[in-house]
Amino acid sequence: MEAKLQDLEIRPSRSDDMASIERLYPAAFPEEDLLPLVRQLLTEDPGILSLVAEAGEATVGHILFTLCGISGSDAKAALLAPLAVAPEWQRKGIGSALIREGLSRLKRDGVARAYVLGDPAYYGRSGFSPETGVAPPYPLPEEYREAWQSLGLGSAPLPDHGTLGLPDVWMQPALWAP
């Protein structure tokens, strides 16, 4: 299958996308069980931006952003996680396209900064850089230090310190540990 970004449709997910989203994550992450987190985010939290990438009738990618806050600030923020692309569609720009579209929508909604805990080489291509001021909700091991990253989304004042405040679904220490 040859993916062409101009043939890709990125749109907000709908409830009838759940079955394809539930097939996507185990295929993309066979060593991790992200489905409980994805299900909770999609069914319990209204502060979510959920986008799917479709090529024809196939769902080939999915991304979630959780709206959140930062202690000591009234700036709007978001956490990018998780992001999955079907294995046969990886390395074709679909993940980057999902990130770009999500960040664009967040910026339009007045979100000042997006955060991610992930591979710096991958997320750095989308403009993310190591975050040293705003901490995640749980301490990270030293080897994850460079993986905690952020990206400013506009002209809104950006907090330079604090802790990311997330909904209960994210308040599980295991989600932040190796």
N, CA, C and O of each residue as an XYZ file, in Angstrom:
712
protein
N       0.842     -1.187      0.000
C       0.000      0.000      0.000
C       0.881      1.242      0.000
O       1.773      1.386      0.836
N       0.626      2.106     -0.919
C       1.410      3.323     -1.018
C       0.596      4.483     -0.459
O      -0.453      4.836     -0.997
N       1.089      5.068      0.620
C       0.386      6.192      1.245
C       0.846      7.490      0.603
O       2.041      7.720      0.422
N      -0.105      8.320      0.266
C       0.198      9.650     -0.222
C      -0.484     10.622      0.724
O      -1.688     10.528      0.960
N       0.284     11.549      1.261
C      -0.300     12.456      2.252
C      -1.464     13.257      1.683
O      -2.389     13.608      2.416
N      -1.429     13.552      0.382
C      -2.548     14.316     -0.175
C      -3.835     13.487     -0.206
O      -4.923     14.053     -0.310
N      -3.731     12.151     -0.117
C      -4.916     11.291     -0.077
C      -5.375     10.988      1.348
O      -6.372     10.297      1.557
N      -4.652     11.503      2.300
C      -4.937     11.232      3.709
C      -5.968     12.228      4.228
O      -5.865     13.430      3.980
N      -6.964     11.714      4.951
C      -7.929     12.597      5.602
C      -7.696     12.512      7.107
O      -7.678     11.423      7.680
N      -7.520     13.667      7.741
C      -7.400     13.733      9.194
C      -8.633     14.452      9.705
O      -8.962     15.557      9.274
N      -9.303     13.791     10.635
C     -10.550     14.348     11.158
C     -10.716     13.942     12.619
O     -10.066     13.007     13.088
N     -11.599     14.655     13.341
C     -11.888     14.237     14.716
C     -12.469     12.830     14.724
O     -13.246     12.462     13.844
N     -12.085     12.051     15.724
C     -12.629     10.702     15.826
C     -14.085     10.763     16.258
O     -14.541     11.730     16.867
N     -14.801      9.688     15.918
C     -16.208      9.537     16.286
C     -16.353      8.232     17.066
O     -15.437      7.409     17.087
N     -17.485      8.051     17.694
C     -17.693      6.823     18.469
C     -17.609      5.581     17.594
O     -17.187      4.528     18.073
N     -17.997      5.674     16.330
C     -17.928      4.492     15.463
C     -16.500      4.180     14.987
O     -16.295      3.210     14.258
N     -15.521      4.986     15.390
C     -14.112      4.708     15.088
C     -13.459      3.796     16.128
O     -12.336      3.334     15.931
N     -14.159      3.537     17.232
C     -13.536      2.837     18.353
C     -12.954      1.476     17.953
O     -11.846      1.146     18.375
N     -13.660      0.692     17.165
C     -13.168     -0.646     16.798
C     -11.857     -0.543     16.013
O     -10.930     -1.314     16.259
N     -11.774      0.387     15.086
C     -10.533      0.515     14.305
C      -9.404      1.082     15.161
O      -8.246      0.703     14.981
N      -9.720      1.973     16.078
C      -8.703      2.504     16.996
C      -8.197      1.375     17.899
O      -7.001      1.284     18.174
N      -9.114      0.518     18.359
C      -8.713     -0.591     19.223
C      -7.863     -1.639     18.496
O      -7.101     -2.357     19.143
N      -7.975     -1.742     17.187
C      -7.088     -2.628     16.410
C      -5.734     -1.974     16.161
O      -4.713     -2.656     16.072
N      -5.733     -0.665     16.050
C      -4.525      0.077     15.696
C      -3.440      0.011     16.778
O      -2.277     -0.243     16.464
N      -3.798      0.232     18.031
C      -2.777      0.321     19.090
C      -2.018     -0.984     19.329
O      -0.793     -0.938     19.441
N      -2.675     -2.146     19.415
C      -1.896     -3.383     19.590
C      -0.970     -3.667     18.393
O       0.116     -4.220     18.565
N      -1.402     -3.292     17.196
C      -0.554     -3.494     16.021
C       0.663     -2.573     16.069
O       1.778     -2.994     15.759
N       0.449     -1.323     16.457
C       1.545     -0.347     16.494
C       2.464     -0.560     17.688
O       3.662     -0.293     17.601
N       1.912     -1.041     18.810
C       2.681     -1.226     20.047
C       2.448     -2.627     20.603
O       1.774     -2.778     21.622
N       2.994     -3.659     19.949
C       2.723     -5.028     20.411
C       3.267     -5.320     21.810
O       2.804     -6.256     22.461
N       4.230     -4.546     22.281
C       4.834     -4.783     23.595
C       4.165     -3.988     24.715
O       4.486     -4.182     25.888
N       3.235     -3.091     24.363
C       2.576     -2.253     25.365
C       1.065     -2.399     25.248
O       0.533     -2.518     24.144
N       0.382     -2.390     26.372
C      -1.073     -2.422     26.345
C      -1.603     -1.018     26.618
O      -1.855     -0.646     27.764
N      -1.766     -0.258     25.557
C      -2.251      1.114     25.686
C      -3.773      1.209     25.614
O      -4.338      2.278     25.846
N      -4.436      0.107     25.298
C      -5.890      0.171     25.129
C      -6.644      0.637     26.364
O      -7.573      1.431     26.218
N      -6.301      0.189     27.582
C      -7.053      0.712     28.736
C      -6.968      2.240     28.835
O      -7.971      2.900     29.107
N      -5.789      2.795     28.618
C      -5.633      4.252     28.665
C      -6.430      4.919     27.549
O      -7.151      5.886     27.795
N      -6.305      4.416     26.339
C      -7.026      5.000     25.198
C      -8.533      4.947     25.437
O      -9.236      5.934     25.217
N      -9.024      3.804     25.884
C     -10.472      3.682     26.160
C     -10.919      4.681     27.208
O     -11.944      5.343     27.044
N     -10.147      4.794     28.294
C     -10.522      5.751     29.349
C     -10.539      7.172     28.814
O     -11.476      7.926     29.078
N      -9.516      7.541     28.069
C      -9.461      8.893     27.538
C     -10.634      9.183     26.607
O     -11.222     10.264     26.653
N     -10.965      8.223     25.775
C     -12.035      8.443     24.796
C     -13.438      8.361     25.394
O     -14.375      8.932     24.837
N     -13.597      7.672     26.503
C     -14.945      7.503     27.043
C     -15.217      8.304     28.304
O     -16.377      8.565     28.625
N     -14.175      8.700     29.027
C     -14.398      9.349     30.320
C     -14.040     10.821     30.368
O     -14.546     11.541     31.229
N     -13.186     11.293     29.474
C     -12.687     12.658     29.620
C     -13.152     13.550     28.474
O     -12.785     13.318     27.322
N     -13.959     14.571     28.777
C     -14.409     15.465     27.709
C     -13.313     16.419     27.222
O     -13.466     17.023     26.160
N     -12.228     16.571     27.958
C     -11.158     17.490     27.572
C     -10.115     16.824     26.699
O      -8.924     16.858     27.007
N     -10.563     16.217     25.605
C      -9.688     15.442     24.737
C      -9.837     15.937     23.302
O     -10.944     16.224     22.847
N      -8.722     16.033     22.598
C      -8.735     16.191     21.150
C      -8.257     14.857     20.595
O      -7.112     14.463     20.813
N      -9.132     14.165     19.881
C      -8.849     12.852     19.316
C      -9.007     12.951     17.809
O     -10.076     13.296     17.306
N      -7.922     12.643     17.086
C      -7.939     12.710     15.629
C      -7.564     11.364     15.035
O      -6.705     10.659     15.564
N      -8.214     11.010     13.928
C      -7.837      9.817     13.178
C      -7.336     10.237     11.804
O      -7.744     11.258     11.251
N      -6.439      9.416     11.273
C      -5.972      9.570      9.894
C      -6.557      8.410      9.110
O      -6.421      7.251      9.503
N      -7.204      8.726      8.006
C      -7.795      7.701      7.165
C      -7.188      7.762      5.775
O      -6.972      8.838      5.216
N      -6.919      6.585      5.230
C      -6.517      6.432      3.835
C      -7.593      5.558      3.209
O      -7.631      4.352      3.455
N      -8.454      6.143      2.416
C      -9.610      5.413      1.915
C     -10.518      5.076      3.080
O     -10.908      5.956      3.847
N     -10.854      3.804      3.211
C     -11.714      3.350      4.310
C     -10.924      2.923      5.535
O     -11.517      2.626      6.572
N      -9.609      2.886      5.441
C      -8.770      2.364      6.527
C      -8.332      3.467      7.482
O      -7.881      4.532      7.060
N      -8.471      3.193      8.776
C      -7.902      4.072      9.794
C      -6.442      3.680      9.936
O      -6.128      2.564     10.349
N      -5.550      4.602      9.594
C      -4.113      4.289      9.569
C      -3.340      5.001     10.673
O      -2.152      4.738     10.859
N      -3.996      5.897     11.406
C      -3.328      6.595     12.493
C      -4.329      7.215     13.449
O      -5.484      7.459     13.102
N      -3.849      7.466     14.676
C      -4.690      8.078     15.704
C      -3.792      8.840     16.669
O      -2.678      8.411     16.971
N      -4.289      9.967     17.143
C      -3.560     10.768     18.128
C      -4.548     11.329     19.138
O      -5.694     11.638     18.811
N      -4.075     11.455     20.377
C      -4.869     12.062     21.443
C      -4.081     13.195     22.080
O      -2.873     13.086     22.291
N      -4.768     14.268     22.379
C      -4.235     15.364     23.178
C      -5.189     15.555     24.347
O      -6.398     15.671     24.150
N      -4.655     15.589     25.559
C      -5.462     15.826     26.750
C      -5.260     17.279     27.175
O      -4.130     17.715     27.396
N      -6.343     18.013     27.286
C      -6.254     19.393     27.759
C      -5.948     19.376     29.251
O      -6.490     18.563     29.999
N      -5.081     20.277     29.670
C      -4.643     20.284     31.064
C      -4.215     21.692     31.464
O      -4.298     22.637     30.679
N      -3.765     21.801     32.683
C      -3.303     23.079     33.202
C      -1.908     22.945     33.778
O      -1.312     21.868     33.785
N      -1.409     24.061     34.256
C      -0.080     24.109     34.866
C      -0.231     24.822     36.203
O      -0.812     25.905     36.278
N       0.297     24.206     37.259
C       0.179     24.823     38.577
C       0.767     26.228     38.554
O       1.825     26.461     37.970
N       0.074     27.153     39.193
C       0.544     28.527     39.277
C       0.344     29.337     38.010
O       0.898     30.431     37.897
N      -0.424     28.843     37.061
C      -0.619     29.547     35.797
C      -2.047     29.349     35.323
O      -2.683     28.345     35.646
N      -2.548     30.303     34.561
C      -3.853     30.100     33.944
C      -3.719     29.786     32.456
O      -4.715     29.768     31.732
N      -2.495     29.540     32.000
C      -2.263     29.173     30.605
C      -2.874     27.814     30.307
O      -2.819     26.904     31.133
N      -3.459     27.683     29.114
C      -3.995     26.398     28.673
C      -2.858     25.563     28.104
O      -1.993     26.076     27.393
N      -2.865     24.276     28.421
C      -1.825     23.372     27.937
C      -2.476     22.074     27.470
O      -3.662     21.840     27.701
N      -1.682     21.239     26.813
C      -2.163     19.931     26.360
C      -1.023     18.931     26.418
O       0.143     19.278     26.230
N      -1.385     17.680     26.683
C      -0.440     16.572     26.667
C      -0.730     15.727     25.439
O      -1.853     15.260     25.251
N       0.286     15.531     24.600
C       0.165     14.673     23.432
C       0.486     13.245     23.861
O       1.610     12.955     24.273
N      -0.483     12.366     23.767
C      -0.246     10.951     24.063
C      -1.583     10.246     24.107
O      -2.556     10.791     24.629
N      -1.643      9.065     23.577
C      -0.652      8.441     22.709
C      -0.861      8.789     21.239
O      -1.836      9.440     20.864
N       0.072      8.340     20.430
C       0.057      8.489     18.975
C       0.393      7.122     18.395
O       1.384      6.505     18.785
N      -0.425      6.651     17.472
C      -0.170      5.350     16.844
C      -0.409      5.440     15.345
O      -1.336      6.105     14.882
N       0.450      4.756     14.599
C       0.296      4.622     13.154
C       0.416      3.135     12.842
O       1.300      2.452     13.360
N      -0.475      2.643     11.995
C      -0.444      1.236     11.610
C       0.942      0.892     11.059
O       1.499      1.664     10.279
N       1.499     -0.240     11.447
C       2.871     -0.583     11.044
C       3.132     -0.456      9.546
O       4.177      0.056      9.146
N       2.207     -0.909      8.721
C       2.433     -0.851      7.270
C       2.366      0.565      6.714
O       2.695      0.777      5.547
N       1.953      1.528      7.509
C       1.850      2.921      7.083
C       2.885      3.816      7.763
O       2.900      5.025      7.534
N       3.745      3.238      8.593
C       4.755      4.039      9.281
C       5.832      4.519      8.309
O       6.025      3.954      7.233
N       6.524      5.579      8.722
C       7.605      6.207      7.962
C       7.117      6.819      6.639
O       7.857      6.878      5.656
N       5.881      7.263      6.639
C       5.306      7.906      5.463
C       4.795      9.312      5.784
O       4.171      9.952      4.938
N       5.059      9.796      7.009
C       4.654     11.145      7.386
C       3.289     11.242      8.037
O       2.820     12.348      8.307
N       2.634     10.112      8.300
C       1.287     10.147      8.869
C       1.314     10.642     10.315
O       0.487     11.469     10.699
N       2.255     10.144     11.118
C       2.363     10.612     12.502
C       2.631     12.106     12.559
O       2.020     12.825     13.349
N       3.546     12.569     11.720
C       3.856     14.007     11.677
C       2.648     14.822     11.238
O       2.409     15.910     11.761
N       1.883     14.300     10.279
C       0.683     15.009      9.824
C      -0.356     15.086     10.946
O      -1.005     16.118     11.115
N      -0.517     14.007     11.710
C      -1.437     14.029     12.849
C      -0.986     15.047     13.899
O      -1.804     15.792     14.438
N       0.308     15.075     14.185
C       0.839     16.040     15.158
C       0.572     17.464     14.676
O       0.068     18.291     15.435
N       0.909     17.755     13.412
C       0.702     19.113     12.867
C      -0.759     19.543     12.969
O      -1.060     20.653     13.406
N      -1.664     18.649     12.559
C      -3.086     18.994     12.594
C      -3.556     19.213     14.030
O      -4.292     20.161     14.304
N      -3.138     18.349     14.938
C      -3.525     18.515     16.336
C      -3.013     19.813     16.922
O      -3.753     20.535     17.591
N      -1.741     20.114     16.671
C      -1.163     21.360     17.193
C      -1.861     22.585     16.610
O      -2.080     23.572     17.313
N      -2.208     22.522     15.340
C      -2.921     23.633     14.700
C      -4.282     23.855     15.358
O      -4.668     24.993     15.624
N      -5.000     22.779     15.617
C      -6.315     22.896     16.270
C      -6.173     23.422     17.700
O      -6.964     24.258     18.136
N      -5.172     22.935     18.423
C      -4.946     23.412     19.787
C      -4.618     24.903     19.805
O      -5.123     25.650     20.643
N      -3.773     25.322     18.876
C      -3.400     26.737     18.803
C      -4.640     27.601     18.557
O      -4.816     28.638     19.196
N      -5.494     27.170     17.631
C      -6.739     27.910     17.354
C      -7.624     27.993     18.588
O      -8.375     28.955     18.751
N      -7.539     26.984     19.463
C      -8.347     26.964     20.686
C      -7.672     27.667     21.858
O      -8.168     27.607     22.982
N      -6.545     28.334     21.607
C      -5.904     29.119     22.644
C      -4.981     28.349     23.575
O      -4.601     28.860     24.629
N      -4.616     27.134     23.205
C      -3.661     26.371     24.017
C      -2.274     26.973     23.806
O      -1.830     27.159     22.673
N      -1.600     27.273     24.910
C      -0.311     27.966     24.848
C       0.861     27.025     24.629
O       1.849     27.408     24.002
N       0.768     25.800     25.134
C       1.913     24.905     25.080
C       1.443     23.460     25.052
O       0.460     23.100     25.701
N       2.158     22.633     24.288
C       1.904     21.195     24.246
C       3.112     20.472     24.829
O       4.254     20.882     24.623
N       2.844     19.391     25.559
C       3.884     18.592     26.210
C       3.801     17.166     25.693
O       2.740     16.704     25.272
N       4.934     16.475     25.730
C       4.972     15.072     25.327
C       6.111     14.381     26.068
O       7.148     14.985     26.342
N       5.904     13.119     26.383
C       6.959     12.261     26.910
C       7.203     11.227     25.824
O       6.421     10.291     25.657
N       8.291     11.402     25.088
C       8.539     10.517     23.956
C       9.932     10.690     23.390
O      10.741     11.456     23.913
N      10.200      9.978     22.328
C      11.500      9.968     21.675
C      11.869     11.371     21.171
O      11.184     11.915     20.304
N      12.947     11.958     21.708
C      13.331     13.306     21.277
C      13.648     13.395     19.789
O      13.380     14.422     19.165
N      14.210     12.345     19.212
C      14.523     12.382     17.776
C      13.238     12.469     16.950
O      13.188     13.183     15.948
N      12.216     11.752     17.367
C      10.944     11.768     16.633
C      10.199     13.086     16.848
O       9.858     13.770     15.884
N       9.949     13.440     18.095
C       9.144     14.628     18.372
C       9.900     15.919     18.094
O       9.282     16.956     17.852
N      11.218     15.870     18.124
C      12.018     17.036     17.762
C      11.759     17.479     16.337
O      11.849     18.669     16.036
N      11.440     16.547     15.453
C      11.137     16.897     14.052
C       9.886     17.753     13.944
O       9.701     18.467     12.959
N       9.027     17.684     14.953
C       7.810     18.508     14.961
C       7.982     19.781     15.779
O       7.019     20.516     15.994
N       9.205     20.045     16.235
C       9.482     21.287     16.956
C       9.560     21.175     18.459
O       9.854     22.166     19.128
N       9.305     20.001     19.018
C       9.393     19.824     20.467
C      10.859     19.864     20.901
O      11.747     19.410     20.179
N      11.091     20.412     22.086
C      12.439     20.443     22.653
C      12.355     20.128     24.145
O      11.286     20.260     24.742
N      13.464     19.713     24.753
C      13.429     19.329     26.171
C      12.815     20.424     27.049
O      13.110     21.609     26.895
N      11.961     19.994     27.965
C      11.273     20.899     28.894
C      11.947     20.795     30.255
O      12.072     19.706     30.817
N      12.375     21.926     30.774
C      13.051     21.919     32.070
C      12.302     22.704     33.143
O      12.623     22.585     34.326
N      11.307     23.507     32.750
C      10.614     24.327     33.737
C       9.368     23.686     34.304
O       9.197     23.629     35.522
N       8.499     23.203     33.440
C       7.251     22.581     33.873
C       7.484     21.081     33.993
O       7.932     20.429     33.050
N       7.174     20.548     35.168
C       7.437     19.135     35.445
C       6.215     18.281     35.127
O       5.083     18.758     35.200
N       6.444     17.016     34.773
C       5.315     16.094     34.637
C       4.740     15.796     36.016
O       5.351     16.163     37.020
N       3.584     15.143     36.094
C       2.949     14.926     37.404
C       3.725     14.004     38.336
O       3.505     14.034     39.547
N       4.627     13.184     37.798
C       5.452     12.294     38.619
C       6.908     12.476     38.201
O       7.181     12.755     37.033
N       7.841     12.323     39.131
C       9.247     12.441     38.768
C       9.629     11.389     37.723
O       9.181     10.244     37.778
N      10.453     11.800     36.789
C      10.919     10.894     35.745
C      12.310     10.371     36.086
O      13.096     11.078     36.715
N      12.626      9.140     35.678
C      13.994      8.669     35.856
C      14.944      9.524     35.013
O      14.544     10.065     33.982
N      16.158      9.642     35.437
C      17.139     10.493     34.743
C      17.234     10.163     33.254
O      17.385     11.063     32.428
N      17.148      8.888     32.910
C      17.279      8.513     31.495
C      16.101      8.995     30.643
O      16.190      8.976     29.415
N      15.014      9.422     31.260
C      13.869      9.979     30.536
C      13.923     11.505     30.440
O      13.064     12.107     29.795
N      14.900     12.131     31.058
C      14.949     13.588     31.162
C      14.782     14.286     29.810
O      13.997     15.227     29.693
N      15.507     13.834     28.797
C      15.412     14.476     27.474
C      14.099     14.148     26.764
O      13.719     14.829     25.812
N      13.409     13.109     27.226
C      12.156     12.695     26.586
C      10.983     13.587     26.986
O       9.967     13.612     26.290
N      11.105     14.319     28.094
C      10.052     15.248     28.524
C      10.261     16.531     27.744
O      11.243     17.244     27.950
N       9.313     16.824     26.830
C       9.498     17.913     25.873
C       8.245     18.780     25.786
O       7.159     18.387     26.212
N       8.430     19.966     25.223
C       7.284     20.852     25.022
C       7.494     21.701     23.777
O       8.583     21.772     23.207
N       6.408     22.336     23.387
C       6.406     23.205     22.214
C       5.418     24.330     22.461
O       4.252     24.075     22.763
N       5.870     25.582     22.337
C       4.974     26.730     22.438
C       4.118     26.828     21.189
O       4.588     26.559     20.084
N       2.853     27.215     21.366
C       1.917     27.233     20.236
C       1.452     28.618     19.825
O       0.590     28.740     18.955
N       1.984     29.637     20.411
C       1.519     30.955     20.004
C       2.096     32.032     20.872
O       3.138     31.863     21.504
N       1.399     33.146     20.894
C       1.914     34.316     21.586
C       1.452     34.405     23.039
O       1.821     35.341     23.747
N       0.655     33.446     23.485
C       0.196     33.480     24.879
C       1.387     33.350     25.815
O       2.357     32.668     25.484
N       1.332     33.994     26.982
C       2.439     33.882     27.924
C       2.664     32.424     28.319
O       1.719     31.693     28.617
N       3.913     32.023     28.314
C       4.259     30.643     28.625
C       4.814     30.538     30.032
O       5.714     31.295     30.397
N       4.299     29.622     30.823
C       4.849     29.440     32.163
C       6.255     28.847     32.076
O       6.544     28.022     31.209
N       7.122     29.285     32.990
C       8.492     28.763     32.984
C       8.750     27.828     34.155
O       9.872     27.357     34.341
N       7.712     27.556     34.948
C       7.839     26.610     36.055
C       6.447     26.115     36.451
O       5.435     26.690     36.049
N       6.410     25.062     37.228
C       5.150     24.496     37.688
C       5.109     23.009     37.403
O       6.107     22.403     37.012
N       3.941     22.438     37.605
C       3.709     21.022     37.353
C       2.481     20.888     36.477
O       1.483     21.580     36.679
N       2.556     20.004     35.514
C       1.424     19.762     34.637
C       0.291     19.138     35.443
O       0.488     18.137     36.132
N      -0.890     19.732     35.354
C      -2.071     19.218     36.038
C      -2.952     18.483     35.048
O      -3.452     19.072     34.089
N      -3.139     17.199     35.282
C      -3.865     16.351     34.342
C      -5.084     15.707     34.984
O      -5.165     15.624     36.209
N      -6.033     15.253     34.175
C      -7.184     14.523     34.712
C      -6.741     13.214     35.382
O      -5.629     12.734     35.160
N      -7.620     12.657     36.190
C      -7.306     11.457     36.969
C      -6.779     10.304     36.139
O      -5.924      9.556     36.614
N      -7.255     10.135     34.921
C      -6.806      9.006     34.103
C      -5.281      8.979     33.942
O      -4.683      7.912     33.810
N      -4.663     10.162     33.954
C      -3.205     10.263     33.810
C      -2.471     10.162     35.135
O      -1.242     10.085     35.153
N      -3.189     10.161     36.231
C      -2.528     10.174     37.547
C      -2.247      8.749     38.049
O      -2.667      8.354     39.137
N      -1.540      8.016     37.235
C      -1.091      6.652     37.533
C       0.425      6.631     37.380
O       0.924      6.788     36.266
N       1.165      6.442     38.457
C       2.632      6.486     38.369
C       3.203      5.560     37.296
O       4.238      5.876     36.709
N       2.560      4.435     37.030
C       3.085      3.495     36.038
C       3.127      4.092     34.629
O       3.936      3.668     33.805
N       2.265      5.072     34.347
C       2.274      5.709     33.027
C       3.508      6.589     32.830
O       3.826      6.963     31.701
N       4.198      6.917     33.905
C       5.328      7.845     33.853
C       6.646      7.151     34.190
O       7.670      7.817     34.344
N       6.634      5.846     34.304
C       7.834      5.094     34.711
C       8.298      4.192     33.569
O       7.523      3.887     32.663
N       9.558      3.767     33.613
C      10.050      2.853     32.563
C       9.375      1.501     32.625
O       9.675      0.623     31.816
